[in-house]
């Protein structure tokens, strides 16, 4: 079938411009400049099934240049019939599926939430790692279940962001030949020409990172773009295709920053419509679109059928456990694992650090869950999150479940988003203070509700000699303030088991906060009560003078303070609150039972988290730290900041 490609590309351009004009905002420049790129990819190269949008072996496309959302929706409408015309008209309106930047929605084939530049490219690296892991773990010589490609459209702005180079460097090191990046090179950004800030030789830079670099000089040539993509699909390394485009082509502001964002002037829009031979707003050539839809249907209808034959053969030759494992991946099943039932607590290293105990627990989880995979930002040796016997993910073995991310915290977090979007249950680890590097990607994981576990160790000023740069102060408050993100800070191995059980059951993004050192096991802590968020671990004998709320290592401190207060005839209830968010979700009766109204409450936590003021009434009731730490031993630091037992007792007595 011969396609009227010029008409089709121009229809997509005009639909995107109409969306932007109707919304009163958007980014017309990329819509005009990049339409041939998306048209070519969607028409000739993407492997997908029109009916089964979540098919596990579909090619992934990530719009890293998320400001080009109008172009993406217009292309999907025109090529795949994924949107209704009324949904295009509701672009950027409240509750519309055509939001201002793409938001994760597999029902509309939006593979991830993008907008913060660089995130999409780094997450695409994670998706490519995910495919390599799945293919190496599950494929057999006679049955290929996973063999998809990951495509990403990025802009000059994406490549200015440091995260893109963190991720690209790792991708080259891992030789991810299933990753193809389409680089919209128009040399213009929001504030003007890129030569003001960005003169990198992209070809040399990516070549130095073991990428294959291709160049398309005419960004309007569907044929040239298609030939480059075809060559890239046969590549033996990750490929970046540099495509020269003109931002805002056909606008009177073409090639300038004036067309990057905003709404085109009416005269300019009308002139573009005339040049592109368009009709009135939101119209298009129905016959050409119908021809295209038929062409794409015929070109893609065998993909799923052929795959399903492979899958049936795979299942027919699999054991029950093998069937369960692959179906868990394919169907993205939720995980329910009662760790209390499978962990022999008599073998827990109670005298070891919480990091060592967590190592034991994680290795039990890794035994039961084949998609429990992750790594560290060059800190396996300190965070102790290595899965023993599960090999290392490398160019020589993509089935390894331990990923060495290198000193790349930001990329690590974004790559984990890509792993989670590949139906893998990733974990990451680094020091709590370095969570600052990861915040943008963590925020996206919360938006997309991805089941990622962030393990942050070295959780307070007790880190000691490394000094204030490594001693977290504000990070707990930052993490707890992220919507749809939950933070666990267990006080002993029992609460740690309960935290992991809850994390696996909930299947949501979560942080697990661990100390550097050893925590004593509390007598009345409970794995099951972690699900409540907070609970009483030590009650008063005769009267309730004070309620002490504490988390993590400070629970042990609170118990010691309770004993000292008793010598002064002050009786205190101690409440462990490993998860503040979960406690706040409990019914009011339970909250009142644990923290009854009318009684003095105090919080002990080595942070400055303002969230605690939900439970207390004044600064005097918060025993924490609101200054940067010092370099010294843990004991000397606690004394220096008047956070040792004797000083805390004086504060409490003075404030009762």
N, C-alpha and C positions, 0 to 999 in steps of 0.2 A: 504493500500500500504506500503510495506517495503522499507524504504529509506536507501541508502548506505551512512550513515551519516559521517562516517570517511572520505570517499572520498570527500564529499561535503564540510566539514569543511576545509580539506586540500586544496581543490581548492580555497576556499575563501582566505585562508592564502597566497597561492602562487600568486593569482591575485593581492592582496594588495602589496606583495613584488615586483612584476613586475612593478606596478605603481610607487612605490618609486624609484626603480632602474632606470626606464625610465626617471623619473623627475630629478634624481640626488640629491634628498633630500626627507625627510619625517621621519616617526617614525615606524621603523619595529618592535620594541619590543612589542608594544601593539597589532599590527596586528597578530603576532604569538601567543601571550598569551591569547588574548580575543576573538578570532574567535569563539570558542564554545559558548560563552555567547550570542553574537549577533545572531548567527545561531539559537540557541534555542529559543530566544525571538521572532524573526521574523517568524520562522517556526510554532511554537506551541501556541503562546500567544497573539501577537498583533491583535487587532480588527481593521480592515481597509477594504476599498473597492478598488479593483485593478483599477477600472476605474475612480472612483470619489475621487481624491486625497485630495480634500479640504472638504470632508464630515465632517459635524460639530460634529458628534458623534464618530469619529475615536479615537482610543487610540493615545496618543502622546508619541513619543520617543525623548529624548534629549540626544545628545552625549556631555555631559559636558566635558569629556576628548577629546576635539576637535582635539588634535594632532593625534587622531586615525582616522582621516578622510578617509584615504585609506581603512581601514578596513570597515568603514561604507559604502563607495561607492561600494566596492567589494561585500559586503553582499546584498546591495540593487539590484545590478545587478543580482546576483545569485538567490536571493529569490523572487524578485518582478519585475524584468525586467525593473527597473526604469532608467537605463543608457544603452547606447550603448557601445560596446567594444572599439570603437574609442574614446569615452569620457573618458573611463578609461585610455587609452593611452595618453590622453592630460592632465592628472593629473598635477596640479600646473602650467599649461600654461596659458597665458593671455587669458581672456574671456572664459575660460573653465568652465563648470558647476561643475567640480570636482576640486574645489579650495583647496589651501593648508590647510585651516581649514574650517569646514562647514559654508556655508553662507545661510541665510534664503531663501528658495526657495520651496514653496509648490508644484510646478510642478515636483520637484524631491523628494518630501517628506522630505525636510530638514526643521524641525520645528522651528529652530532658529539659529542665528549666534553664534558659540561658538569658544573658543580658550583661552580667558583669564580665567584661572582656577577658579572654584567656581561659575562663572556666570551661567552656565547651571543648576547646582543643584538648585541655588536660584530661577532662572526663572521657573524651574519645580515646585517649591513650589507655585509660582504665577499661573501657569497653573492649579494646583490642587485646589487652592482657587477659580479660575475662574469656574471650573467644579462644585464645590460645590454650588457656587452662582447661576449658571444657573439651576442646577437641583432643588435646593430649590425654586427658583423663578418661574420656568416654568413647572416642572413636576407635573402631577396629579396622583392620586392613580391608575387610569386606564390607564394612558399614560406616559411612560417614554421617554422623548425626549433626555435627557442628562444623560448618565451613563458610561462615559468612564474613563479609567485609564491613569495615567501619569507615564511613565517609564523614568529612567535616568541612564546612565552609568557614573560613576565617578571614579576617580583615587585617589591615595594617595595624589597627588598634589592638587586636588580639596579640599580634606579634610584638607589640611594645611592652605588654605586660610580662613581668618576669616569670610568672607561672608557666607561660607557654614554653619557655626555654628549659625550665626544670623538667617539664613533662616530655618535651621533645628529646632532650638529652637521654632520658631513661628509655624512651621508645627506640632510639637508635642503638643504644647499648644492648637492648633485648631483641633487636632485629625484627620488629613487628611488621612483617610484610603484608599483614591484613589491614593496614591503616593507610588511608589515602586522604590527604589534606588538600583542599582546593583553596588556593590563596587569591582572594580578590585584591589585586594590587592596583590601586588607583592613586596612591601617593597623596591622598587628601584625608584629613581628619577634621574634627569639629572646629578646631581653632585655626585651621589654615593648612597649607601644604606641609607634608610630613618632613620635608628637608629642614624644617626648623628644629626638629627634635629627633629625627630618625633617619640615619643615613646608612644603616647596616646593609651589607651585601647579604641578602637573605639566602641566595644560592650558596655562597661560600659557607655561611654559618651552618646551614642545614647539612651541607656536604660533610662538614667537619664532624657532625654528630652522627654520621653513618646513615644519612637519608639519601635517597635518590631524588634528584631535582629535575623536574621537567618544566618547560616554558612554552606557554601559548601567547603569542604576541598579539593575536586578534581576538579579543574577548567577545566579539560578536559572531565568531565563526563556530557554529554548532559542530561542524565537521572536525575542525581542529581540536576543539575541546573534547569531543568524543574519542578521537584518536589518542589523545593524551591519557584519558581515563582508561581506555582499553590497554594501553601500554603499562599503565600503573598497576592494573589488576594482575599483570604477569610479573611484576617486580619481585625481587628477592629481598627487599628492604622496605622500610616505611617510605612512602613517596609524598612529596609535596609538589603540587602543580601550580606554578606561578602563572596566573592569568592576568594579563594586562587589560584593564577596563577603564572606562571613563565614567567617573561618578556623575550621576545626573545627566547621562547622555540624552540629547535632544532638548534639554532645557536650555534656556538662555544663560543659565548659570553653570552649565556643564563644565566639569573639571575644577570647580571651586568649592570651598567649604560652605558657601551660601545654600547649596542644595543638599547638604548632608542631612539636615533635619528641618522640621517645620512644614508648613503647607505652601505649595506652589501658588504663585499669584494666578488669578483667574485667567489673565491673558496668556501667561506662560503655559498653563495647563491646556487651554483651548488650542494653542499653537501645537503643542506636542500631540494632542489628539488628532489634529489635522494631518501632521506629518506622518503619524503612525496609522493613518486611515481608520481611525476608530469612530464609533458612533456615540450615542449619548452615554452618560455615566452608567456603569454596571451592566453594560451590554458587551456581547462578544459574538464571534461567529459560531453559532450552535452547530452547524454542519462540520466545521473543522474540529471543534471540541469533541463531537461525537466520533469522528474518525480517529482522533487521538485516543479516546477512551477505548475504542475497539482495538486499536493497534496495541495498546499497553496490555489490555486483557489477554489478547492472543499471545503476547510475548511473555507473560508471567504465569499463565494458568497451569503450566506443567510443573512449576517449581515445587509447590506443596505436594502434589501427587507423587512426584518422584521421591521427595524426601520421606513421605509417609511409607512408601514401600521399603525404604531403607530402615525406617523405624520399626516396622512390623517384623522385618527379618532380625533386627537387633533384639527385640523383645522375645522372639521365638527361640533365640539361642542364649538367653540370659537366665541366671538364677533369680530367685525371688528378691534377694538383697540387691542384686544389680538392677532389677526392674524398679525397685523402690528408690534407689539412688538417682537414676536418670529421670524418673517421673517427678521426683522432688524438684529437680532443676527445671524441667520442662513446664511443670504446672506452677512453679514458684510457690510451693506449699509453705504454710506457716509451720514453725518448728515448736514442738512441745517436748521438752526434755527436763524431767524432774531430777535435778542433780543430786538431791538428797538421797534418792533411791539408787543411784548408780555410783556414787562416790563412797569409798570406804573411809569414813572419817577417822578411823583408828590409825590410818596411815598418813594423815595430814601432818605436815611438818609444823606443829604448833610453835616450836621454838625458833622457826625461821622467819624471815621478813615476809610481809604481805605480798611482796613481789614474787617470792619463791612459792608461796602457797597458791597464788594466782597462776603461776606456771603449771602447777599440778592440775588445777581445775581446768585450765584451757586445754591441756593435753587430753583430759577425759572428754571434753566437748569435741575435740578434733577427731577422736576415735568414733564418735557416733554420727557426726555431721560431715559428709564428704565435701560440702561446699563452704566449710568454715576455713577461710583463707585470709591471710593478711601479712602484716610486717611492721617494720619500724624505720624511722628516719635515722638510720645509723646508730641505733641505741638498743639493739637486741641484747647486748651485753649488760645494759643497765635496767631496761624495763622487763627483761626476762619473759618475753612473749613468744619465744620460738617454739614451734610445734615439733617435738622430737620425733624423728623417723619419718617425717612428712616431706623431706627433701626441700631443695631450694629452687624457686622459680628462676630459670635462667635460659639463656639462648640454647643451652645444651639439653634442657629438660623443662618443658613448659607445664609439666604436671606437678611441679613442686608447689607446696602450699605456704612456703615462707618467702616473702617478697622483700628483697633488699632495696629500699627506696633511695638510699643515700641521704645526704643532708638536704632534703627537699620536702620540708613539712607541708608547704602550701600545695605542691603538686601531689604529694601523698594523699592528702584529704580529697582532692578532686578526683584522683585516680580511683580512690575507694568508692566514690559516687558512681563511677563507671562500672566497677565490679558489682556493686549492688544492683545497678540497672541491668546487669547480665545474669541476675538471679543467683548471685553468690552472696554469702553472708560474711562480709569482710570485717576485720578488726585492724586497728592501727595503734601504734604506741609511740610516745615520746614523753618528755617532761611536761608537767602541767604549765609551766611558764611559757613554753613554746606553743601552747594552744593558740596564742595570739597570731602566729603565722598562719594558722589553719582556719581562722574564723570565717572568711568568705565562703569557703567550700562547706564548712559545717552548717552554715546558714542555709545553703542550698539543699543540703541533705535533709534538713528539717522541713523545708518547703516541699520537698518531694516525698517526705515520709519514708526515707530509705533505712533499711535495717543494718546500720553500721554501728559498731561499738568502738568508741575512742577510749583507749586506755592511757590515762595520764598518771605518771608516777612522780615522785619527788614533789609532794603536794603542799609544802609549807616552808616557813622560814627555818624549820628544823633540818632542811637540807644542809645548812651549816656553812662549811668553809668555802663553798663555791661563791657565796656572796649574793648580793641583791639581784644581780642579773638572772640568777637561777632560782630565786626564792619567790614563788607566786604570792601575790597579795590580792589583786582584783580579779583574777581569772575565774574563781568559783562564782562570783557574782555575774560575770559576763556570760558564762555558760548557762547558769540557771535562768538568765533573763531571755534566752532564745526561745521563742514560741515552738511548741511541738518538739522540744528537746528535753530529755530528762537526765539528771545527774545523780549518780549513786556514789556515796562516800561511806563505805562500810567500815565498821570499827574492829572487826575480827573475822576469822575465817568463816564463821557461821553466817554472818551478814554478807560476806563475799559470795558464798554459795547461793544465798537468797537473791543477791543482786543479779548474778548470772542467770538464775532460773527466771527471774522477772524479765530480764533483757531478752532472753530467747523467746519467752512466751509473748511479749508485747510486740516484738518485731518492729521496733521504732528506733530512730537514732538516739543513742545514749552515750554518756560519758561515765567511765568507771575511774574513780579517783583513788589512788593508792599512795601510801607513804613510802619513803625511802627505807625506813627501818622496820622494826618488829613491833607488833601490837599484841598485848596480852589478850588472851581469850576471856571474854566476860561470861559470868556464870549464867545469866538469864537472857542472853541474846538468842535470837531465833531466826533461822533461814526463812521460815514461813511468814513471819511478821514484817519482813522487809517489804512485802507487797502492800502493807499499810502505810509505808513511808516513814512513820515514826511510832514509837511505842515505849511503854514504861519498862525499864530494865532494873530499876531499884526503887523500892517503895519506902515510905516512912513507916515508923513504928507506932507513933502515937498521934502526932499532929503534922500538918503540912505547912511548913514555914516558907518554903521556897521550891520552885521547880527549875532544875538546871537542864537545858537542852544542849546537846553536843553532837558532833559528827566525827567520824573517822577516828584518828589518834586522840582527839580531844575527849572522847568518851572515857578513855582510861584516866585521863586527867580529871574529868568530872567526878569519877568514882572516888579518886583519892581526895578530892576536895570535899566530897560528901562525908567521908570518914573524919576529916579534920574539923568540919563544921559540927559534927555530932559531939566532939569533945567540948565545943562551946555551946552545947544544948540547942543547936540549930538543926532542924531536921529538913532534909532536902529529898525530893523525888528526882531521879535522874531519867531523862528521856533521851533515847538514842534516835536520831532522825537521819537515817542513811539517805533518804530521798524526800526532800522538802516538797517537790511537786506532787508526788504520790500522796503525801499526807494531806495536802490541801484539797485533794480530790475526794477524800473520805467524807462520809456523811457528818453532819454537824454534831450528832450525838457522840460519835466516836471521838471527834476532835475535842469535844467538851470533856469527855471522859479522861483523855490523856492530859489536856491542858485546860483545867477548869477555870472559868471566869472568876476573878476576884482574888486570885493568888499571885504573888510575885513570881515573875519568870525572869530567868537570865539565860543568855546564850554564851557558850564558850566555843569559839571557832577561830582558828588562825587565818582570818580573812577580813575583808572590810565589806562583805556582802550586805548591801542595804535591804535585800529581801527579808532579812531577819526581823526587820521592824514591823513585819506583819504579826509578829508574836510578842514583841516587847514594846514598852512605852517610852523609853528614854535611852540616851547614849550610855548612861550608867549601867544599863542592863545588858550591854553588849561587851563581852570581854574578847576582843579581837585585836587586829593590828591595822592601822591605817597609814603606816609609814613603810618606806622601803626597808628591807632587811640590812643585815651586816654580815661581814665575813668573820666566822669564828665557829667554835664548837656549838652544837645544838644547845647544850646546857647554858653556856655563856650568853648565847643570843636570847634565850628565854629569860634569863636574869636581867639582861640589859634592857629589855623591853617590859620589865616588870610583869612577866607572864609565868613566873614560877609559882609554885603552890602557895608559899607564904605571902607573896604580894597579892595574889588573887583572893586569898582568904581575907586580907585586910580590906580590899575593895568591896567584897561582898558584905562584910560586917558593917562597913561605913555606909552602905547604901540600903541596908534593910530597915 
